[in-house]
Amino acid sequence: MTKKMKNLLTGVGMLGKTSTLSGREAKDRFQRLYEDNCKLMLWVAKGILHNQEDAEDAVHSAFLSMADCFDKIEVMNDRKVKGLCVLIVKHKALDIIRMRKRLSYEAVDELNLHNENPEELPEVCLELKEQKEFVKNMLERLPEISKKILIMKYYYGLDNSEISRLLNMNKKAVEMRIFRAYNKIREIIDRGEE
C-alpha cells in the first residue's frame, strides 16, 4: 500500500459527513472498497498515463471522489462498483493528462458495456444483446463526457449531484449534457439511423 493510499484511509473521517455509518465502520467498509478495487484501478490508470506516480495520483483522486458519495456506492453490487471504479479512475487519469496539456484519446480503451448472463434463455439473451448493441451504438455517437454521464446516471444509478461531484462539474452542466444527449439520441432515432 502506497503512502498516499495509507493517508487516504487514515483520513476517511470525511465519510462521517456523507455516511450514516459510525466512523470506524465507515472506515472499514471504505478500506474494503479500496482493497477490492485499488489494483484494478491502478492498472487502468497506468495503462492510460504510462507512469506509476501519475497513476497513483489518479487512483487517489478517484477514491477521494468516491468518498463523497460512499453511501450510494456501498449499496451497489460488486460488478457495478468495479465498473464505476474503472470509469472514475479513467476520468481522473484523463484529467491529469488534460492538466498537462497532452491529451491523447488513443490511450483510452472503449468502455465495454457487454454484460451477458449465460443462464438466460437464448431468446432473452438475443433480445438483451440487441438492446445492448442499440444502446452502445447510441452512446458511441455522443461526446465522451456525455457518454460517461449517462452511464453514471442510468447504469450506476447516481443522481446529478453525485455525478457533478465525481466529475468535478457544475450540476447545471451535467443536466445540460443529459438534455443534449437526449435530444441527439431522439434526433438519430427520428432520422431512422438506428
BABADREN-392743 format. One line per field, with one value per atom (N, C-alpha, C, CB): x, y, z; residue number from 1; atom name. Coordinates in pm, whole numbers, plus 32768, in hexadecimal, padded with zeros to 4 digits. Glycine has a CB too. Example, Ala and Ser with C-alpha at 12.3 -4.5 7.8 and 13.67 -1.06 7.14 Angstrom:
2
x: [8527;84CE;8528;846B;8505;8557;850A;8580]
y: [7DC7;7E3E;7EB6;7E41;7F1F;7F96;8003;7FC4]
z: [830C;830C;830C;8389;82C4;82CA;8313;823C]
n: [1;1;1;1;2;2;2;2]
atom: [N;CA;C;CB;N;CA;C;CB]
This chain:
194
x: [8055;8000;805A;7F9F;803E;8091;8074;8078;80CE;80BE;803F;8139;8025;7FAC;7F2F;7FA8;7F2D;7EB6;7EA7;7EBD;7F15;7F0D;7ED4;7F98;7F03;7ECF;7E3B;7F1D;7E12;7D86;7D32;7D71;7D5F;7D11;7D10;7D48;7D7B;7D7A;7D27;7E08;7D12;7CC2;7C33;7D00;7C00;7B78;7B12;7B64;7B3F;7AE3;7A7E;7B30;7A9F;7A42;79C4;7A84;79CA;7953;78E8;7976;7912;78B2;784C;78F9;7874;7819;77B3;7867;77DC;7786;774C;77D3;7780;7755;7700;77CE;76A1;7650;7696;75C5;7706;7750;77A2;77AA;77C5;781F;78A8;7827;78FE;7981;79D2;79CF;79DA;7A2A;79EF;7A35;796C;792A;7939;7894;7929;7939;79C8;7914;7A27;7AB3;7AD0;7B0F;7A9A;7AB0;7A73;7A74;79FB;79BA;7A02;7927;7A2F;7A79;7AFE;7A8F;7B3D;7BBA;7BA4;7BF9;7B33;7B11;7AFD;7A91;7ABA;7AA8;7B31;7A55;7B89;7C12;7C5A;7C62;7C5B;7CA4;7C6E;7C9F;7BEC;7BAE;7BC6;7B19;7BDF;7BE3;7C64;7B74;7CBB;7D31;7D8C;7D7F;7DAA;7E06;7DCF;7E20;7D4F;7D11;7D16;7C7F;7CF4;7CF4;7D81;7CBA;7DE3;7E6E;7E9A;7ECC;7E72;7E95;7E57;7E65;7DD7;7D92;7DD6;7CFD;7DF0;7E2D;7EBA;7E33;7F05;7F8D;7F89;7FDA;7F25;7F15;7EFA;7EA5;7EBA;7E9D;7F11;7E1D;7F49;7FAD;803E;7F9F;8055;80DB;8141;810C;8114;816A;812F;817A;817E;814E;811D;81BC;816A;8145;80C4;81B6;80B8;803D;7FC5;804E;7FDD;7F72;7F43;7FA2;7FA0;7F7C;7F2E;7FFB;7F55;7F0B;7E7A;7F51;7E6A;7DE3;7D8E;7DEB;7DC9;7D80;7D5B;7DD5;7DB9;7DA0;7D2D;7E20;7D31;7CC9;7C41;7CEE;7C42;7BC6;7B8A;7BDF;7BDE;7BAA;7B76;7C18;7BB6;7B83;7AF8;7BE5;7AE6;7A63;79FB;7A6C;7A24;79C5;799E;7A01;79F6;79D6;7960;7A51;7953;78E5;785C;78F8;7854;77D0;77D9;779E;7822;783A;77B9;7896;7757;76D8;7699;7676;769E;7662;76B5;7656;7738;7791;778C;781F;7789;7793;771A;77A8;76AA;7636;762E;75B7;768B;768F;76C8;76E3;76A6;76E4;7775;7693;77C4;7854;7874;7895;7828;7842;7831;77E3;77C8;77B1;781B;7724;7843;78AA;792C;78C1;7953;79CE;79C6;79EA;7956;7944;794A;78C1;790A;790D;799B;78AE;79E3;7A6E;7AC3;7AAA;7AB3;7AFF;7AD9;7AE7;7A58;7A2A;7A62;7991;7A5C;7A8C;7B22;7A67;7B6D;7BFF;7C29;7C44;7BE0;7BFC;7BEB;7BA0;7B7D;7B63;7BD0;7AD9;7BFA;7C62;7CE8;7C71;7D05;7D81;7D7F;7D95;7D0D;7D01;7D0B;7C7D;7CD7;7CE6;7D7A;7C9C;7DC8;7E58;7E9A;7E9C;7E74;7EAD;7E85;7E7C;7E06;7DD8;7E24;7D41;7E3B;7E84;7F0F;7E8D;7F46;7FCD;7FCE;8019;7F5A;7F4D;7F81;7F94;7F6E;7F9A;7F2F;8020;7EB4;7E43;7E54;7DC1;7E3C;7E49;7DD5;7ED2;7D73;7D00;7D22;7C91;7D92;7DB6;7DD4;7E2E;7DFC;7E22;7DAA;7E72;7D33;7CBE;7C78;7C5D;7C68;7C20;7B8C;7C3A;7B46;7AB6;7A78;7A7C;7A10;79CA;797D;796B;7991;794E;78C9;79A7;785C;77D8;779B;777C;77E7;77B5;77AC;7811;7736;7723;76B5;7700;76D3;766E;766B;7688;75F5;75E4;75C6;7571;7625;7612;75A4;7692;756F;7506;747C;7505;7472;73F2;73CB;73FA;734D;731D;735B;7282;7372;73B2;736B;73BC;72E5;729E;72A9;7209;72AF;72C1;734D;72A9;73B0;743A;7446;749A;7405;740B;73CC;73C4;7358;7315;736B;728B;73A4;73FA;7475;7426;74AD;7522;7501;7559;748C;7462;744D;73E0;7411;73FC;7482;73A6;74DE;7562;75AB;75B5;75A0;75DE;75A2;75D0;751C;74D9;750B;7441;750F;753D;75CF;752D;7622;76AF;76BE;76FD;7672;7674;764C;7617;75E3;75B7;7623;7531;765E;76C5;7741;76EB;7764;77DB;77CC;77F8;7752;7739;773D;76B3;774C;774D;77DC;76FE;77F1;7875;7899;7879;7919;7949;7910;79E0;790E;78DE;7849;78FA;77FB;776B;7754;7725;77A4;779B;77B4;7800;781D;783D;77CB;78C0;7794;7729;76B0;7703;7688;7614;762C;75F2;76A4;76C4;76BE;7750;76F5;76F2;7663;7746;7611;7587;752F;754B;7532;74D1;7506;74A3;7586;75BC;75DF;7637;761E;7648;75E3;76CC;757D;7513;7539;74E4;759F;75C8;7570;765D;7557;7509;7566;74B7;752A;7579;75DD;751C;75B9;7615;768F;75CE;7678;76E7;7742;76B2;7705;7754;77A7;76F7;776C;77B6;782C;775A;781B;788C;78F8;785C;78D1;7933;7981;78ED;7941;7982;79B4;7922;79A6;79CF;7990;7A67;790E;78C3;7854;7889;7825;77B1;7737;77A0;76DA;7661;7611;760B;760A;75C1;7602;75BA;7688;76CE;76AC;7768;76A1;767B;75EE;7682;7592;7507;7501;74AF;754F;7550;7587;75A4;75F1;7628;75BF;76A6;7573;750B;749F;74CD;7474;740E;743C;73EE;74B7;74EC;74FA;7574;7523;7530;74A7;756F;743E;73B6;738E;7352;73A6;737F;73CA;739A;744A;749A;7465;7530;7449;7416;738D;740E;7337;72B2;72BD;725F;731A;7332;7360;739B;73BA;73ED;737C;745E;7329;72B9;7252;7276;7233;71D3;7201;71BC;7283;72B9;72C4;7342;72AC;72B3;7340;7267;73A1;742D;7456;7486;73F7;7415;7472;7396]
y: [7F8B;8000;807B;8000;80D6;814E;81AF;8193;820D;8270;82C3;82CC;82E8;8335;82EA;8355;8267;8219;8208;8190;81F8;81F0;8272;81D3;82E3;8364;8371;83D7;833D;8343;82F5;830A;827C;8228;825F;819B;829E;82D9;8358;82F6;8395;840F;83F7;846F;8381;8362;83A0;82CA;83F7;8440;8490;849D;84AF;84F7;84A7;851A;8424;83D3;83F2;833F;8426;844B;84AE;8484;8505;8568;8527;85D1;84BF;8489;8401;847F;83BF;8336;8333;82DB;82D6;82C2;8262;828E;822C;81CD;8215;8176;81CA;8203;8212;81AA;8263;827E;8201;82D8;81A6;812D;80CF;80E3;80BF;8066;809D;8055;8120;815F;814E;81F5;8161;8152;80C3;8178;8060;7FD2;7FB4;7F74;7FE4;7FCA;8011;7FF7;808B;80D5;8090;8167;805C;8014;7F96;7FEE;7F53;7EDE;7F08;7E99;7F79;7FAE;7FC6;8033;8001;801B;7F98;806B;7F3B;7EBE;7E6C;7E6B;7E6E;7E20;7E5C;7E14;7EDE;7F20;7F69;7F7F;7F7C;7FCF;7F99;7FD9;7F18;7EE0;7EF2;7E4B;7ED5;7EE6;7F78;7EB3;7FD2;8060;8091;80B2;8062;8088;8055;8051;7FDC;7FA2;7FF4;7F0E;801C;806C;80F4;807D;8134;81B9;81B4;81F5;814D;8141;8127;80D0;80DE;80C6;8147;8063;81A6;8226;8286;8264;828C;82F2;82C5;831C;8243;820B;823D;822C;8255;8289;8260;8324;821D;81EA;8259;819B;82C3;832F;8374;8396;8391;83CE;8370;83F3;82EF;828C;828A;81FF;8290;8295;8314;828C;8383;8401;83F3;8476;83B3;83A1;8348;8364;82DC;8281;82CB;8203;8314;8360;83C3;83AB;840C;846D;8428;84BC;83B3;8368;833E;82EC;830D;82E4;835C;829C;83CF;8447;846A;84BF;8460;847C;8416;847C;8398;8330;833F;82A6;8378;838D;83ED;83C2;844A;84AC;846D;8514;83FD;83BC;8328;83C9;8310;8288;823D;828A;8283;8241;8200;82A6;8243;8210;819B;8281;81A8;8143;80C0;8176;80C9;804F;7FF3;8073;8026;7FCF;7F8F;801E;7FB3;7F78;7EEA;7FD1;7E9A;7E16;7E23;7DB6;7DBB;7DC0;7DE1;7D3D;7DA8;7DBF;7E53;7D6A;7E91;7F1E;7F75;7F48;7F50;7F9D;7F9A;7F67;7F23;7F19;7F6E;7E87;7F69;7FB9;804E;7F97;8077;8104;812F;811E;80DA;80FA;810E;8089;80B7;80C2;8143;8047;8160;81D8;8256;81DD;825C;82D3;82E1;82CC;8273;8280;82A4;81FC;8275;82A0;8336;8257;8368;83F8;8446;8418;8417;845C;8457;841D;83E8;83DD;8440;834D;844A;84AA;853A;8496;8552;85D7;85FA;85E0;8599;85AF;85CE;8532;8584;859D;8628;8531;864C;86D0;873F;86DF;8729;878E;87A2;8766;873A;8743;8761;86C3;877D;87A7;8742;8828;86C2;865E;85F2;861F;8620;85C5;8567;8614;84E7;8483;8421;8439;842E;83D6;8346;840B;8333;82AC;8253;82AF;8290;8241;8207;8296;823A;820F;819E;8285;812D;80BD;80DD;8038;80A2;80B3;8071;8077;80AF;8079;7FFD;80E2;7F90;7F14;7F0E;7E9A;7F14;7F0F;7E83;7F72;7E22;7D9A;7D56;7D4A;7D24;7CE5;7C7C;7D4D;7C11;7BAB;7B44;7B67;7B13;7AA9;7A29;7ACB;79C8;7950;78F4;7903;790C;78B6;78DB;78BE;794A;7977;791E;7A0B;7921;78DB;791A;78DF;78CC;7902;797A;7896;7976;79E7;7A65;79C2;7A54;7AC7;7AFF;7A9F;7AA5;7AD1;7B1E;7A57;7AED;7B2F;7BBB;7ADA;7BC3;7C44;7CA5;7C33;7C74;7CC9;7CF6;7C7E;7C9A;7CBC;7D29;7C3F;7D1D;7D83;7E0A;7D57;7E07;7E83;7EC1;7E69;7E6F;7EA1;7EDC;7E32;7E9A;7ECF;7F55;7E6B;7F60;7FDE;804C;7FCE;802F;8092;80B7;805D;8052;806C;80C2;7FE7;80A5;80F3;8184;80B3;8198;8220;8269;821E;8224;8262;8287;8204;8235;8251;82D1;81DC;82FB;8374;83F3;8369;83E2;8454;847A;8434;84F7;851D;84C8;85B4;84B2;845A;8480;845D;84FF;8529;850E;85BF;8521;8504;846F;8535;841F;838D;8365;8346;839C;837C;83A4;83C2;841A;844B;83F0;84DB;83C9;8371;82E9;835E;82B4;8234;823F;8204;82AB;82BD;82CE;8337;8314;832D;82B1;839F;8270;8205;8179;820B;8163;80DF;80D2;80C2;813C;8137;8176;817B;81B9;81EF;826A;8187;82B3;832B;83A0;834B;83FC;8471;84E0;84A4;854A;85B4;85F5;861E;8604;863F;85E7;8657;8564;8507;8504;8479;8506;8507;8587;84FC;85F8;8676;8674;86EC;8639;862F;85D3;85FD;8560;84FF;8533;847D;8582;85B3;8644;85AA;867B;8705;8766;8711;8755;87AA;87F0;8757;885D;88A2;884A;892F;8846;87F5;881E;8800;88A0;88CF;889C;8968;8893;885F;87CC;8871;8780;86F3;86E9;86AC;8739;8736;875C;8796;87BE;87E8;877A;8868;8735;86C4;8657;8689;8639;85D3;8600;85B8;867C;86B3;86AC;8745;86D7;86D4;8645;871B;85E9;855D;8524;8508;8541;8516;8549;8545;85CA;8606;85C5;869D;85AC;856E;84E1;8568;8493;840B;840F;83BF;8469;8477;849B;84E2;84F4;851D;84A6;8590;8455;83E0;837D;839B;8366;8307;833D;82EB;83BD;83FA;83F1;848C;83FB;83F0;835F;8433;8302;8275;8240;825D;827C;8254;81EC;82CD;81AC;814C;80E2;810C]
z: [8000;8000;8000;807B;7FA6;7F9A;800D;7F12;8020;8089;8073;8090;7FF4;7FD4;7FFC;7F3E;7FDE;7FFE;8095;7FBA;80DD;8170;81A7;81AD;8171;819D;817D;815B;810B;80E5;8149;8057;8169;81C4;8252;81C5;827E;8304;8308;8333;8296;8290;8268;8232;827D;8253;82B3;824C;8309;835F;830F;83BB;8292;823C;8223;81B8;8239;8224;828C;8228;82FB;8363;832E;83DB;82D1;8298;823D;824C;81F6;818D;81AF;810E;8214;8231;82AF;8241;82B2;832A;8389;8306;8360;83B2;841C;835C;8484;84E7;84A7;8568;84E0;84A6;848C;8500;84EC;84DD;8473;8564;8477;8416;8388;843A;8379;82F5;82C3;82FC;831C;82F6;82C8;836C;8311;82EB;8263;8355;824A;81C8;8157;81CC;8173;810D;80F0;8139;8159;8145;80F1;81CE;8107;80B3;8021;80E8;800C;7F84;7F45;7F86;7F91;7F60;7F40;7FC9;7F9D;7F8A;7F15;800A;7F02;7E96;7E0C;7EAE;7E04;7D81;7D5F;7D79;7DC0;7DAA;7D3B;7E2B;7D3C;7CD8;7C4B;7CF4;7C39;7BB5;7B8A;7BB7;7BE5;7BC4;7BA3;7C39;7BEE;7BD4;7B4B;7C42;7B28;7AA7;7A36;7A9F;7A46;79E0;79D2;7A04;7A43;7A40;7A03;7ACD;7A26;79F0;7959;7A37;792B;789C;784F;7883;788E;784D;785C;7888;78D5;78F4;78DB;7983;78D9;78C3;7929;7836;79A3;7A0B;7A92;7A00;7AE4;7B65;7BC2;7BAA;7BCD;7C2A;7BFE;7C34;7B7D;7B4A;7B5C;7AB5;7B47;7B58;7BEA;7B2E;7C47;7CD5;7CF5;7D2D;7CB8;7CCC;7C9A;7C83;7C27;7BEF;7C4A;7B62;7C7C;7CD5;7D56;7CF5;7D8C;7E07;7DF3;7E32;7D86;7D67;7D55;7CE9;7D15;7D01;7D87;7CA9;7DE3;7E66;7EB5;7EB6;7EA8;7EEC;7EB7;7ED8;7E33;7DF8;7E27;7D5F;7E2E;7E58;7EEB;7E41;7F3C;7FC9;7FD8;8015;7F79;7F7F;7F6F;7F14;7F2A;7F19;7F40;7E85;7FAB;7FD8;7FFB;804F;8035;8056;7FDD;8092;7F6B;7EF0;7EB8;7E87;7EBF;7E86;7ED4;7E80;7F59;7FA8;7F9D;8037;7F69;7F59;7ECD;7F74;7E74;7DEE;7DF5;7D8D;7D92;7D8E;7D5E;7D31;7D76;7D5B;7CC9;7D80;7C6D;7BDF;7BBD;7B88;7BF0;7BD4;7C17;7C03;7C90;7CD6;7C87;7D65;7C57;7C08;7B8B;7BE2;7B46;7ACD;7AEB;7A8B;7B57;7B7D;7BA2;7BF3;7BEB;7C0F;7B92;7C66;7B30;7AB3;7A69;7A58;7A62;7A1D;7A60;7A1B;7AE3;7B2B;7B1C;7BC0;7B29;7B20;7A91;7B4C;7A2C;79A2;7995;793D;79CE;79C8;7A10;7A05;7A84;7AD1;7A87;7B5D;7A46;79F8;7983;79C4;7941;78D4;7906;788A;797E;79BA;79CC;7A41;79F8;7A0C;7985;7A4E;7920;789A;786A;7836;787C;7851;789A;7869;791A;7966;792E;79F9;78FB;78C4;782F;78DE;77F8;776B;7707;7757;7724;76C3;76B3;76F0;76A0;7695;761E;7688;7636;75CE;75DA;75D6;7583;758A;7560;7532;7519;74F0;7568;7493;75D9;764E;7696;76AE;767B;76C4;7677;76DA;76BB;767D;767B;76C9;761C;7616;7691;7593;76C6;7739;770D;7778;7754;7732;777B;7755;7730;776C;7764;7727;7735;7723;77AB;76C4;77CC;784E;7842;78BB;77FE;77E6;7855;7761;7875;78D7;7889;793D;7886;7834;7866;782E;78DE;7913;78DD;79AB;7898;7861;77EA;7836;77C7;7751;76D5;774A;766B;75F3;75B6;758C;75B1;7574;75CB;755F;764F;76A8;7696;773E;768C;7676;75F3;7675;758B;7509;7510;749E;7551;755E;75B0;759F;761E;7670;7623;76EF;75D4;7584;751F;753C;74DE;747E;74C3;7436;753B;7585;75AC;7602;75D8;75FE;7586;763E;7515;749B;7474;7427;7482;7464;74C1;7470;7544;75A6;758C;7636;7572;7557;74DA;7546;7473;73F7;7411;738E;7462;7482;74D4;74CF;7534;7589;7538;75FA;74D6;7485;7433;7428;741C;73CE;7423;7388;74A5;7500;7524;757F;754D;7580;75FA;75A4;7610;767A;7703;7680;7724;77A8;77B6;77BE;774C;7752;7764;76D2;7722;7730;77C1;76D2;77FE;7889;78E6;78B4;78D0;7926;791D;78FF;78A4;7894;78D5;7800;78C8;7905;799E;78D9;79D4;7A65;7A97;7A8D;7A49;7A74;7A68;7A21;79F5;79DD;79FA;7951;79EE;7A0B;7A9F;79B5;7AD6;7B61;7BC0;7B71;7B8B;7BDE;7C30;7C39;7C05;7C4F;7C26;7C34;7C84;7C5F;7C2B;7CD9;7BF7;7BB7;7C15;7B7F;7C94;7CF6;7D0B;7D7C;7D16;7D2A;7CAF;7D47;7C3A;7BBE;7BB6;7B42;7BD9;7BD3;7C32;7BF2;7CA8;7D07;7CD1;7D90;7C9B;7C6A;7BF3;7C44;7B9E;7B25;7B33;7AB0;7BAA;7BC2;7B5E;7BBC;7B4C;7AF0;7B3C;7A79;7B06;7B3B;7B23;7AFA;7B84;7B75;7AFA;7BF3;7ADE;7A68;79E7;7A67;79E7;7971;795B;7981;79C9;79BF;7985;7A4A;79BA;7989;78F5;79DB;78CD;7840;77E6;7830;7814;77C6;77B3;780B;781C;7814;77B1;78A0;77BB;7762;76D0;7788;76B6;762D;75F9;7627;7651;7629;7602;769B;7652;7630;75A7;769A;7592;7511;749D;7512;74AE;7444;7426;746D;748F;747C;7439;7504;7466;742A;7396;7476;7377;72EC;7296;72E6;72CA;7283;7268;72D3;72CE;72BF;725C;7349;7265;7208;7177;722E;7160;70D7;70AB;70CE;7106;70E3;70D1;7068;7116;7107;716F;7112;71AE;7217;71E2;724E]
n: [1;1;1;1;2;2;2;2;3;3;3;3;4;4;4;4;5;5;5;5;6;6;6;6;7;7;7;7;8;8;8;8;9;9;9;9;10;10;10;10;11;11;11;11;12;12;12;12;13;13;13;13;14;14;14;14;15;15;15;15;16;16;16;16;17;17;17;17;18;18;18;18;19;19;19;19;20;20;20;20;21;21;21;21;22;22;22;22;23;23;23;23;24;24;24;24;25;25;25;25;26;26;26;26;27;27;27;27;28;28;28;28;29;29;29;29;30;30;30;30;31;31;31;31;32;32;32;32;33;33;33;33;34;34;34;34;35;35;35;35;36;36;36;36;37;37;37;37;38;38;38;38;39;39;39;39;40;40;40;40;41;41;41;41;42;42;42;42;43;43;43;43;44;44;44;44;45;45;45;45;46;46;46;46;47;47;47;47;48;48;48;48;49;49;49;49;50;50;50;50;51;51;51;51;52;52;52;52;53;53;53;53;54;54;54;54;55;55;55;55;56;56;56;56;57;57;57;57;58;58;58;58;59;59;59;59;60;60;60;60;61;61;61;61;62;62;62;62;63;63;63;63;64;64;64;64;65;65;65;65;66;66;66;66;67;67;67;67;68;68;68;68;69;69;69;69;70;70;70;70;71;71;71;71;72;72;72;72;73;73;73;73;74;74;74;74;75;75;75;75;76;76;76;76;77;77;77;77;78;78;78;78;79;79;79;79;80;80;80;80;81;81;81;81;82;82;82;82;83;83;83;83;84;84;84;84;85;85;85;85;86;86;86;86;87;87;87;87;88;88;88;88;89;89;89;89;90;90;90;90;91;91;91;91;92;92;92;92;93;93;93;93;94;94;94;94;95;95;95;95;96;96;96;96;97;97;97;97;98;98;98;98;99;99;99;99;100;100;100;100;101;101;101;101;102;102;102;102;103;103;103;103;104;104;104;104;105;105;105;105;106;106;106;106;107;107;107;107;108;108;108;108;109;109;109;109;110;110;110;110;111;111;111;111;112;112;112;112;113;113;113;113;114;114;114;114;115;115;115;115;116;116;116;116;117;117;117;117;118;118;118;118;119;119;119;119;120;120;120;120;121;121;121;121;122;122;122;122;123;123;123;123;124;124;124;124;125;125;125;125;126;126;126;126;127;127;127;127;128;128;128;128;129;129;129;129;130;130;130;130;131;131;131;131;132;132;132;132;133;133;133;133;134;134;134;134;135;135;135;135;136;136;136;136;137;137;137;137;138;138;138;138;139;139;139;139;140;140;140;140;141;141;141;141;142;142;142;142;143;143;143;143;144;144;144;144;145;145;145;145;146;146;146;146;147;147;147;147;148;148;148;148;149;149;149;149;150;150;150;150;151;151;151;151;152;152;152;152;153;153;153;153;154;154;154;154;155;155;155;155;156;156;156;156;157;157;157;157;158;158;158;158;159;159;159;159;160;160;160;160;161;161;161;161;162;162;162;162;163;163;163;163;164;164;164;164;165;165;165;165;166;166;166;166;167;167;167;167;168;168;168;168;169;169;169;169;170;170;170;170;171;171;171;171;172;172;172;172;173;173;173;173;174;174;174;174;175;175;175;175;176;176;176;176;177;177;177;177;178;178;178;178;179;179;179;179;180;180;180;180;181;181;181;181;182;182;182;182;183;183;183;183;184;184;184;184;185;185;185;185;186;186;186;186;187;187;187;187;188;188;188;188;189;189;189;189;190;190;190;190;191;191;191;191;192;192;192;192;193;193;193;193;194;194;194;194]
atom: [N;CA;C;CB;N;CA;C;CB;N;CA;C;CB;N;CA;C;CB;N;CA;C;CB;N;CA;C;CB;N;CA;C;CB;N;CA;C;CB;N;CA;C;CB;N;CA;C;CB;N;CA;C;CB;N;CA;C;CB;N;CA;C;CB;N;CA;C;CB;N;CA;C;CB;N;CA;C;CB;N;CA;C;CB;N;CA;C;CB;N;CA;C;CB;N;CA;C;CB;N;CA;C;CB;N;CA;C;CB;N;CA;C;CB;N;CA;C;CB;N;CA;C;CB;N;CA;C;CB;N;CA;C;CB;N;CA;C;CB;N;CA;C;CB;N;CA;C;CB;N;CA;C;CB;N;CA;C;CB;N;CA;C;CB;N;CA;C;CB;N;CA;C;CB;N;CA;C;CB;N;CA;C;CB;N;CA;C;CB;N;CA;C;CB;N;CA;C;CB;N;CA;C;CB;N;CA;C;CB;N;CA;C;CB;N;CA;C;CB;N;CA;C;CB;N;CA;C;CB;N;CA;C;CB;N;CA;C;CB;N;CA;C;CB;N;CA;C;CB;N;CA;C;CB;N;CA;C;CB;N;CA;C;CB;N;CA;C;CB;N;CA;C;CB;N;CA;C;CB;N;CA;C;CB;N;CA;C;CB;N;CA;C;CB;N;CA;C;CB;N;CA;C;CB;N;CA;C;CB;N;CA;C;CB;N;CA;C;CB;N;CA;C;CB;N;CA;C;CB;N;CA;C;CB;N;CA;C;CB;N;CA;C;CB;N;CA;C;CB;N;CA;C;CB;N;CA;C;CB;N;CA;C;CB;N;CA;C;CB;N;CA;C;CB;N;CA;C;CB;N;CA;C;CB;N;CA;C;CB;N;CA;C;CB;N;CA;C;CB;N;CA;C;CB;N;CA;C;CB;N;CA;C;CB;N;CA;C;CB;N;CA;C;CB;N;CA;C;CB;N;CA;C;CB;N;CA;C;CB;N;CA;C;CB;N;CA;C;CB;N;CA;C;CB;N;CA;C;CB;N;CA;C;CB;N;CA;C;CB;N;CA;C;CB;N;CA;C;CB;N;CA;C;CB;N;CA;C;CB;N;CA;C;CB;N;CA;C;CB;N;CA;C;CB;N;CA;C;CB;N;CA;C;CB;N;CA;C;CB;N;CA;C;CB;N;CA;C;CB;N;CA;C;CB;N;CA;C;CB;N;CA;C;CB;N;CA;C;CB;N;CA;C;CB;N;CA;C;CB;N;CA;C;CB;N;CA;C;CB;N;CA;C;CB;N;CA;C;CB;N;CA;C;CB;N;CA;C;CB;N;CA;C;CB;N;CA;C;CB;N;CA;C;CB;N;CA;C;CB;N;CA;C;CB;N;CA;C;CB;N;CA;C;CB;N;CA;C;CB;N;CA;C;CB;N;CA;C;CB;N;CA;C;CB;N;CA;C;CB;N;CA;C;CB;N;CA;C;CB;N;CA;C;CB;N;CA;C;CB;N;CA;C;CB;N;CA;C;CB;N;CA;C;CB;N;CA;C;CB;N;CA;C;CB;N;CA;C;CB;N;CA;C;CB;N;CA;C;CB;N;CA;C;CB;N;CA;C;CB;N;CA;C;CB;N;CA;C;CB;N;CA;C;CB;N;CA;C;CB;N;CA;C;CB;N;CA;C;CB;N;CA;C;CB;N;CA;C;CB;N;CA;C;CB;N;CA;C;CB;N;CA;C;CB;N;CA;C;CB;N;CA;C;CB;N;CA;C;CB;N;CA;C;CB;N;CA;C;CB;N;CA;C;CB;N;CA;C;CB;N;CA;C;CB;N;CA;C;CB;N;CA;C;CB;N;CA;C;CB;N;CA;C;CB;N;CA;C;CB;N;CA;C;CB;N;CA;C;CB;N;CA;C;CB;N;CA;C;CB;N;CA;C;CB;N;CA;C;CB;N;CA;C;CB;N;CA;C;CB;N;CA;C;CB;N;CA;C;CB;N;CA;C;CB;N;CA;C;CB;N;CA;C;CB;N;CA;C;CB;N;CA;C;CB;N;CA;C;CB;N;CA;C;CB;N;CA;C;CB;N;CA;C;CB;N;CA;C;CB;N;CA;C;CB;N;CA;C;CB;N;CA;C;CB;N;CA;C;CB;N;CA;C;CB;N;CA;C;CB]
